[in-house]
């Protein structure tokens, strides 16, 4: 009779602490197989992918306040941890692998904060929790006036046709008599991306006069290839070039913000001041006009600051 038939395999299964692996997965359950004789069988691993956060509800909250938040995404586990720089997570309730509830006491500092989820692999999601004393207003689908081809879904504006010139104007007025913040993110469209240097061709997001639609400020962009650099240009007026700042890698689209305080217009990337216009002299309320040609603009919100 063969050696294999004579062997009686004893299987001892043990749950081990998750350990990140080189391929981006985590080992969360380890079964150790031992032979009765002097040979050892391979280790069997149960694997979880990197956690993904698609939505946090609500995504804005008052400072120094305790409340309940719902996190939606993928690859959530009963033993995972949730932390945030925006406050203290008091406890978490697991609903299923796509949803958890967390109770958070927010900090006293205002700003946009990251949330970190660890299911054995730690993943940080930047600028997903807004702590602010002001009034947060998000666009609704019906509030956009469209010149197609372009698509909208509430606070997200999408490219409908690659390299198109469609535009969308939000009906919400940005009040020039008070302090405010306009926040948004760029995201590469799945419909295509330039393979040659584009130049500063597209005025992706513009602040326009309510009365006549004249552009007062523009955020444009340029793609450098093949070096994979994505460059923004902060433009005063409707010109084609202004203060530039770079994003390395086509998929690295940061949180962007216009902040209008005491008559000065500031521009931030990931909370870091890039440039400012000390004398915009708007003289009237503004609206937001978006053109999507090969990027989408998402997570748009207007905040009337306290």
Protein Blocks (a to p, Z undefined) as FASTA:
>chain_A
ZZklmpccddddddddddddfkopacfbdcddddfblcdcddddddddddddfbdcdfbd
cehiacddddddehiafkbccddfkbccfbdcdfblmbccddddddfbecdddddddehi
acddehkbccdfbdcddddfklpccddddddehjaccdfbghiabdcddfbdcdfkbccd
ddddddddfkbccfbdebjmbcfbacddfklopafbdcddddddfklpacddddehjbfb
dcddddehjklccddddddeehiacddeehiafbdcfblonopacddddddfkbccehia
cdddZZ
